[in-house]
Amino acid sequence: VYFAACDHVDNGQIAAVRIGEEATLKRFYQEGETVTLVPVNPAYTPLVYRGPELSDIQIEGRVVGFCRGE
């Protein structure tokens, strides 16, 4: 995975997000004061953050490419 360091991504982009002490890659959506982080794998549920919970997440960058090994 290749990502560009930044602190903002547009809706629908895949972002490297730090949640507390852990990092994850999720599709990012923001509507008003609600942020939804949607996993690419549909077996997992989206994570929703509102109000004070928003301080728990930090965008570290935007995914710009993938490299798959054979």
ZATOR-432033 format. One record per atom (N, C-alpha, C, O): residue number from 0; residue in three letters; x, y, z. Coordinates in nm, 3 decimals. Atoms other than C-alpha are relative to their C-alpha. Layout:
BEGIN
+-----+---------+---------+---------+---------+
! num ! residuo !      px !      py !      pz !
+-----+---------+---------+---------+---------+
! NUM !     ala !       X !       Y !       Z !
...
+-----+---------+---------+---------+---------+
***
This chain:
BEGIN
+-----+---------+---------+---------+---------+
! num ! residuo !      px !      py !      pz !
+-----+---------+---------+---------+---------+
!   0 !     val !   0.086 !  -0.117 !   0.000 !
!   0 !     val !   0.000 !   0.000 !   0.000 !
!   0 !     val !   0.090 !   0.123 !   0.000 !
!   0 !     val !   0.186 !   0.132 !   0.077 !
!   1 !     tyr !  -0.072 !  -0.126 !   0.005 !
!   1 !     tyr !   0.129 !   0.342 !  -0.091 !
!   1 !     tyr !  -0.097 !   0.110 !   0.039 !
!   1 !     tyr !  -0.211 !   0.113 !  -0.007 !
!   2 !     phe !   0.089 !  -0.109 !  -0.036 !
!   2 !     phe !  -0.011 !   0.652 !   0.070 !
!   2 !     phe !   0.077 !   0.130 !   0.006 !
!   2 !     phe !   0.198 !   0.134 !   0.031 !
!   3 !     ala !  -0.057 !  -0.135 !  -0.007 !
!   3 !     ala !   0.048 !   1.025 !   0.060 !
!   3 !     ala !  -0.040 !   0.059 !   0.134 !
!   3 !     ala !  -0.158 !   0.062 !   0.169 !
!   4 !     ala !   0.028 !  -0.060 !  -0.130 !
!   4 !     ala !   0.077 !   1.190 !   0.400 !
!   4 !     ala !  -0.083 !   0.126 !  -0.019 !
!   4 !     ala !  -0.047 !   0.214 !  -0.097 !
!   5 !     cys !   0.086 !  -0.118 !   0.002 !
!   5 !     cys !  -0.203 !   1.442 !   0.451 !
!   5 !     cys !  -0.097 !  -0.011 !   0.118 !
!   5 !     cys !  -0.110 !  -0.118 !   0.177 !
!   6 !     asp !   0.093 !   0.005 !  -0.112 !
!   6 !     asp !  -0.459 !   1.534 !   0.713 !
!   6 !     asp !  -0.145 !   0.019 !  -0.044 !
!   6 !     asp !  -0.233 !   0.041 !   0.038 !
!   7 !     his !   0.135 !  -0.014 !   0.053 !
!   7 !     his !  -0.763 !   1.558 !   0.484 !
!   7 !     his !  -0.016 !  -0.092 !  -0.121 !
!   7 !     his !   0.075 !  -0.104 !  -0.203 !
!   8 !     val !   0.034 !   0.081 !   0.119 !
!   8 !     val !  -0.928 !   1.320 !   0.235 !
!   8 !     val !  -0.143 !   0.034 !  -0.038 !
!   8 !     val !  -0.221 !   0.082 !   0.044 !
!   9 !     asp !   0.136 !  -0.024 !   0.048 !
!   9 !     asp !  -1.241 !   1.354 !   0.023 !
!   9 !     asp !  -0.087 !  -0.122 !   0.027 !
!   9 !     asp !  -0.036 !  -0.233 !   0.043 !
!  10 !     asn !   0.094 !   0.110 !  -0.020 !
!  10 !     asn !  -1.552 !   1.144 !   0.074 !
!  10 !     asn !   0.022 !  -0.109 !  -0.103 !
!  10 !     asn !   0.037 !  -0.083 !  -0.222 !
!  11 !     gly !  -0.016 !   0.116 !   0.087 !
!  11 !     gly !  -1.511 !   0.794 !  -0.067 !
!  11 !     gly !   0.144 !  -0.043 !  -0.021 !
!  11 !     gly !   0.169 !  -0.153 !  -0.070 !
!  12 !     gln !  -0.141 !   0.038 !   0.016 !
!  12 !     gln !  -1.130 !   0.798 !  -0.069 !
!  12 !     gln !   0.041 !  -0.094 !   0.113 !
!  12 !     gln !  -0.015 !  -0.090 !   0.222 !
!  13 !     ile !  -0.053 !   0.090 !  -0.103 !
!  13 !     ile !  -0.938 !   0.529 !   0.118 !
!  13 !     ile !   0.108 !   0.075 !   0.075 !
!  13 !     ile !   0.201 !   0.130 !   0.016 !
!  14 !     ala !  -0.092 !  -0.076 !  -0.085 !
!  14 !     ala !  -0.753 !   0.680 !   0.410 !
!  14 !     ala !   0.071 !  -0.092 !   0.097 !
!  14 !     ala !   0.016 !  -0.194 !   0.141 !
!  15 !     ala !  -0.072 !   0.062 !  -0.112 !
!  15 !     ala !  -0.487 !   0.563 !   0.652 !
!  15 !     ala !  -0.044 !   0.080 !   0.122 !
!  15 !     ala !  -0.017 !   0.199 !   0.132 !
!  16 !     val !   0.059 !  -0.067 !  -0.115 !
!  16 !     val !  -0.658 !   0.644 !   0.982 !
!  16 !     val !   0.056 !  -0.061 !   0.129 !
!  16 !     val !   0.062 !  -0.183 !   0.143 !
!  17 !     arg !  -0.042 !   0.046 !  -0.132 !
!  17 !     arg !  -0.520 !   0.624 !   1.335 !
!  17 !     arg !  -0.119 !   0.016 !   0.094 !
!  17 !     arg !  -0.177 !   0.124 !   0.105 !
!  18 !     ile !   0.108 !   0.000 !  -0.098 !
!  18 !     ile !  -0.781 !   0.529 !   1.593 !
!  18 !     ile !   0.065 !  -0.038 !   0.133 !
!  18 !     ile !   0.097 !  -0.155 !   0.155 !
!  19 !     gly !  -0.075 !   0.026 !  -0.124 !
!  19 !     gly !  -0.622 !   0.562 !   1.936 !
!  19 !     gly !   0.143 !  -0.035 !  -0.035 !
!  19 !     gly !   0.214 !   0.045 !  -0.096 !
!  20 !     glu !  -0.137 !   0.046 !   0.027 !
!  20 !     glu !  -0.299 !   0.362 !   1.912 !
!  20 !     glu !   0.009 !  -0.092 !  -0.122 !
!  20 !     glu !   0.118 !  -0.139 !  -0.154 !
!  21 !     glu !   0.001 !   0.092 !   0.114 !
!  21 !     glu !  -0.403 !   0.151 !   1.609 !
!  21 !     glu !  -0.020 !   0.075 !  -0.131 !
!  21 !     glu !  -0.082 !   0.182 !  -0.133 !
!  22 !     ala !   0.017 !  -0.059 !   0.133 !
!  22 !     ala !  -0.389 !   0.229 !   1.237 !
!  22 !     ala !  -0.079 !  -0.098 !  -0.087 !
!  22 !     ala !  -0.068 !  -0.220 !  -0.072 !
!  23 !     thr !   0.081 !   0.082 !   0.088 !
!  23 !     thr !  -0.628 !   0.105 !   0.971 !
!  23 !     thr !  -0.020 !   0.072 !  -0.133 !
!  23 !     thr !   0.000 !   0.193 !  -0.142 !
!  24 !     leu !   0.036 !  -0.059 !   0.129 !
!  24 !     leu !  -0.724 !   0.163 !   0.606 !
!  24 !     leu !  -0.150 !  -0.015 !  -0.017 !
!  24 !     leu !  -0.203 !  -0.126 !  -0.010 !
!  25 !     lys !   0.145 !   0.002 !   0.015 !
!  25 !     lys !  -1.088 !   0.257 !   0.552 !
!  25 !     lys !  -0.042 !   0.107 !  -0.101 !
!  25 !     lys !   0.027 !   0.207 !  -0.120 !
!  26 !     arg !   0.061 !  -0.106 !   0.082 !
!  26 !     arg !  -1.307 !   0.447 !   0.304 !
!  26 !     arg !  -0.056 !   0.103 !   0.095 !
!  26 !     arg !  -0.122 !   0.069 !   0.194 !
!  27 !     phe !   0.036 !  -0.111 !  -0.088 !
!  27 !     phe !  -1.373 !   0.786 !   0.458 !
!  27 !     phe !  -0.122 !   0.073 !  -0.054 !
!  27 !     phe !  -0.127 !   0.107 !  -0.172 !
!  28 !     tyr !   0.118 !  -0.079 !   0.036 !
!  28 !     tyr !  -1.710 !   0.963 !   0.455 !
!  28 !     tyr !  -0.030 !   0.095 !   0.116 !
!  28 !     tyr !  -0.032 !   0.053 !   0.231 !
!  29 !     gln !   0.037 !  -0.096 !  -0.103 !
!  29 !     gln !  -1.800 !   1.281 !   0.643 !
!  29 !     gln !  -0.125 !   0.074 !  -0.044 !
!  29 !     gln !  -0.134 !   0.125 !  -0.156 !
!  30 !     glu !   0.122 !  -0.075 !   0.023 !
!  30 !     glu !  -2.145 !   1.435 !   0.666 !
!  30 !     glu !  -0.024 !   0.083 !   0.125 !
!  30 !     glu !  -0.063 !   0.030 !   0.229 !
!  31 !     gly !   0.012 !  -0.086 !  -0.117 !
!  31 !     gly !  -2.157 !   1.734 !   0.898 !
!  31 !     gly !   0.100 !  -0.040 !   0.107 !
!  31 !     gly !   0.220 !  -0.044 !   0.081 !
!  32 !     glu !  -0.087 !   0.038 !  -0.112 !
!  32 !     glu !  -2.019 !   1.627 !   1.236 !
!  32 !     glu !   0.005 !  -0.151 !   0.021 !
!  32 !     glu !   0.038 !  -0.198 !   0.130 !
!  33 !     thr !  -0.005 !   0.147 !  -0.008 !
!  33 !     thr !  -2.041 !   1.254 !   1.160 !
!  33 !     thr !   0.101 !  -0.052 !  -0.102 !
!  33 !     thr !   0.095 !  -0.018 !  -0.220 !
!  34 !     val !  -0.097 !   0.066 !   0.088 !
!  34 !     val !  -1.750 !   1.053 !   1.018 !
!  34 !     val !  -0.028 !  -0.149 !   0.003 !
!  34 !     val !  -0.041 !  -0.209 !   0.109 !
!  35 !     thr !   0.020 !   0.144 !   0.012 !
!  35 !     thr !  -1.807 !   0.701 !   0.890 !
!  35 !     thr !   0.121 !  -0.058 !  -0.072 !
!  35 !     thr !   0.158 !  -0.012 !  -0.180 !
!  36 !     leu !  -0.113 !   0.070 !   0.059 !
!  36 !     leu !  -1.511 !   0.472 !   0.821 !
!  36 !     leu !  -0.050 !  -0.138 !  -0.044 !
!  36 !     leu !  -0.088 !  -0.220 !   0.039 !
!  37 !     val !   0.058 !   0.121 !   0.058 !
!  37 !     val !  -1.617 !   0.190 !   0.588 !
!  37 !     val !   0.112 !  -0.093 !  -0.047 !
!  37 !     val !   0.194 !  -0.054 !  -0.131 !
!  38 !     pro !  -0.100 !   0.096 !   0.046 !
!  38 !     pro !  -1.402 !  -0.121 !   0.548 !
!  38 !     pro !  -0.028 !  -0.044 !  -0.143 !
!  38 !     pro !  -0.143 !  -0.050 !  -0.186 !
!  39 !     val !   0.016 !   0.050 !   0.137 !
!  39 !     val !  -1.341 !  -0.247 !   0.195 !
!  39 !     val !  -0.061 !  -0.139 !   0.004 !
!  39 !     val !  -0.138 !  -0.176 !  -0.084 !
!  40 !     asn !   0.052 !   0.135 !  -0.018 !
!  40 !     asn !  -1.419 !  -0.599 !   0.320 !
!  40 !     asn !  -0.141 !   0.009 !   0.059 !
!  40 !     asn !  -0.158 !   0.055 !   0.172 !
!  41 !     pro !   0.138 !  -0.013 !  -0.048 !
!  41 !     pro !  -1.801 !  -0.622 !   0.351 !
!  41 !     pro !  -0.033 !  -0.089 !   0.120 !
!  41 !     pro !  -0.140 !  -0.076 !   0.178 !
!  42 !     ala !   0.023 !   0.085 !  -0.118 !
!  42 !     ala !  -1.767 !  -0.884 !   0.628 !
!  42 !     ala !   0.013 !   0.080 !   0.130 !
!  42 !     ala !  -0.028 !   0.033 !   0.236 !
!  43 !     tyr !  -0.019 !  -0.086 !  -0.117 !
!  43 !     tyr !  -1.680 !  -0.598 !   0.867 !
!  43 !     tyr !  -0.099 !   0.116 !  -0.003 !
!  43 !     tyr !  -0.141 !   0.160 !  -0.110 !
!  44 !     thr !   0.096 !  -0.111 !  -0.010 !
!  44 !     thr !  -1.910 !  -0.322 !   0.991 !
!  44 !     thr !   0.070 !   0.134 !  -0.002 !
!  44 !     thr !   0.183 !   0.147 !   0.045 !
!  45 !     pro !  -0.056 !  -0.135 !  -0.003 !
!  45 !     pro !  -1.852 !   0.049 !   0.938 !
!  45 !     pro !   0.013 !   0.052 !   0.142 !
!  45 !     pro !  -0.060 !   0.011 !   0.232 !
!  46 !     leu !  -0.022 !  -0.065 !  -0.128 !
!  46 !     leu !  -1.721 !   0.257 !   1.228 !
!  46 !     leu !  -0.053 !   0.143 !  -0.013 !
!  46 !     leu !  -0.017 !   0.213 !  -0.107 !
!  47 !     val !   0.062 !  -0.132 !   0.005 !
!  47 !     val !  -1.919 !   0.575 !   1.304 !
!  47 !     val !   0.046 !   0.081 !   0.120 !
!  47 !     val !   0.042 !   0.034 !   0.234 !
!  48 !     tyr !  -0.049 !  -0.091 !  -0.104 !
!  48 !     tyr !  -1.779 !   0.870 !   1.502 !
!  48 !     tyr !  -0.077 !   0.131 !  -0.008 !
!  48 !     tyr !  -0.097 !   0.185 !  -0.116 !
!  49 !     arg !   0.075 !  -0.127 !  -0.007 !
!  49 !     arg !  -1.973 !   1.178 !   1.619 !
!  49 !     arg !   0.052 !   0.082 !   0.118 !
!  49 !     arg !   0.105 !   0.028 !   0.215 !
!  50 !     gly !  -0.029 !  -0.090 !  -0.112 !
!  50 !     gly !  -1.910 !   1.481 !   1.838 !
!  50 !     gly !   0.137 !  -0.022 !   0.062 !
!  50 !     gly !   0.238 !  -0.020 !  -0.009 !
!  51 !     pro !  -0.128 !   0.015 !  -0.069 !
!  51 !     pro !  -1.640 !   1.422 !   2.102 !
!  51 !     pro !   0.080 !  -0.123 !  -0.045 !
!  51 !     pro !   0.202 !  -0.126 !  -0.030 !
!  52 !     glu !  -0.071 !   0.121 !   0.049 !
!  52 !     glu !  -1.558 !   1.077 !   1.953 !
!  52 !     glu !   0.096 !   0.033 !  -0.113 !
!  52 !     glu !   0.192 !  -0.041 !  -0.136 !
!  53 !     leu !  -0.086 !  -0.038 !   0.112 !
!  53 !     leu !  -1.401 !   1.260 !   1.657 !
!  53 !     leu !   0.144 !   0.024 !   0.044 !
!  53 !     leu !   0.236 !   0.012 !  -0.036 !
!  54 !     ser !  -0.137 !  -0.023 !  -0.048 !
!  54 !     ser !  -1.101 !   1.341 !   1.875 !
!  54 !     ser !   0.079 !  -0.131 !   0.011 !
!  54 !     ser !   0.201 !  -0.127 !   0.028 !
!  55 !     asp !  -0.066 !   0.131 !  -0.007 !
!  55 !     asp !  -1.024 !   0.964 !   1.882 !
!  55 !     asp !   0.065 !  -0.039 !  -0.132 !
!  55 !     asp !   0.147 !  -0.131 !  -0.136 !
!  56 !     ile !  -0.052 !   0.040 !   0.131 !
!  56 !     ile !  -0.943 !   0.954 !   1.509 !
!  56 !     ile !   0.088 !   0.110 !  -0.060 !
!  56 !     ile !   0.067 !   0.229 !  -0.037 !
!  57 !     gln !  -0.092 !  -0.092 !   0.066 !
!  57 !     gln !  -0.664 !   1.112 !   1.305 !
!  57 !     gln !   0.031 !  -0.054 !  -0.139 !
!  57 !     gln !   0.075 !  -0.169 !  -0.151 !
!  58 !     ile !  -0.037 !   0.042 !   0.135 !
!  58 !     ile !  -0.619 !   1.095 !   0.927 !
!  58 !     ile !   0.150 !   0.017 !  -0.015 !
!  58 !     ile !   0.204 !   0.125 !   0.008 !
!  59 !     glu !  -0.145 !  -0.002 !   0.019 !
!  59 !     glu !  -0.257 !   1.005 !   0.854 !
!  59 !     glu !   0.038 !   0.018 !  -0.146 !
!  59 !     glu !   0.147 !   0.068 !  -0.176 !
!  60 !     gly !  -0.032 !  -0.014 !   0.142 !
!  60 !     gly !  -0.276 !   0.996 !   0.475 !
!  60 !     gly !  -0.108 !  -0.059 !  -0.087 !
!  60 !     gly !  -0.206 !  -0.116 !  -0.039 !
!  61 !     arg !   0.094 !   0.049 !   0.101 !
!  61 !     arg !  -0.460 !   0.902 !   0.157 !
!  61 !     arg !   0.069 !  -0.109 !  -0.080 !
!  61 !     arg !   0.183 !  -0.093 !  -0.123 !
!  62 !     val !  -0.057 !   0.109 !   0.078 !
!  62 !     val !  -0.404 !   0.572 !  -0.022 !
!  62 !     val !   0.006 !   0.044 !  -0.147 !
!  62 !     val !  -0.093 !   0.092 !  -0.202 !
!  63 !     val !  -0.018 !  -0.039 !   0.140 !
!  63 !     val !  -0.262 !   0.638 !  -0.370 !
!  63 !     val !   0.033 !  -0.119 !  -0.090 !
!  63 !     val !   0.040 !  -0.105 !  -0.212 !
!  64 !     gly !  -0.028 !   0.117 !   0.082 !
!  64 !     gly !  -0.181 !   0.283 !  -0.481 !
!  64 !     gly !   0.017 !  -0.125 !   0.083 !
!  64 !     gly !   0.045 !  -0.119 !   0.203 !
!  65 !     phe !  -0.018 !   0.130 !  -0.062 !
!  65 !     phe !  -0.164 !  -0.086 !  -0.403 !
!  65 !     phe !   0.100 !  -0.079 !  -0.083 !
!  65 !     phe !   0.109 !  -0.061 !  -0.204 !
!  66 !     cys !  -0.091 !   0.089 !   0.070 !
!  66 !     cys !   0.100 !  -0.339 !  -0.490 !
!  66 !     cys !  -0.029 !  -0.141 !   0.051 !
!  66 !     cys !  -0.012 !  -0.169 !   0.170 !
!  67 !     arg !   0.032 !   0.136 !  -0.041 !
!  67 !     arg !  -0.003 !  -0.704 !  -0.486 !
!  67 !     arg !   0.112 !  -0.094 !  -0.044 !
!  67 !     arg !   0.152 !  -0.095 !  -0.161 !
!  68 !     gly !  -0.103 !   0.101 !   0.032 !
!  68 !     gly !   0.261 !  -0.977 !  -0.466 !
!  68 !     gly !  -0.064 !  -0.125 !  -0.056 !
!  68 !     gly !  -0.182 !  -0.151 !  -0.032 !
!  69 !     glu !   0.053 !   0.124 !   0.056 !
!  69 !     glu !   0.222 !  -1.303 !  -0.654 !
!  69 !     glu !   0.049 !  -0.118 !   0.078 !
!  69 !     glu !   0.015 !  -0.232 !   0.046 !
+-----+---------+---------+---------+---------+
***
